[in-house]
């Protein structure tokens, strides 16, 4: 269930196209991709925390 909410967050806030470009771009290293996803995860959790208050 959490994955679905995160996917929805990505689709609405990050935009699917941008996500695919970051992840599928051959110039990006695994570390860069992981760092970007970690940033998005933090944004998602911050938003979720604010909504729960």
HELIX and SHEET records of a PDB file:
HELIX    1   1 UNK A    2  UNK A    9  1                                   8    
HELIX    2   2 UNK A   10  UNK A   14  3                                   5    
HELIX    3   3 UNK A   16  UNK A   24  1                                   9    
HELIX    4   4 UNK A   30  UNK A   52  1                                  23    
END                                                                             
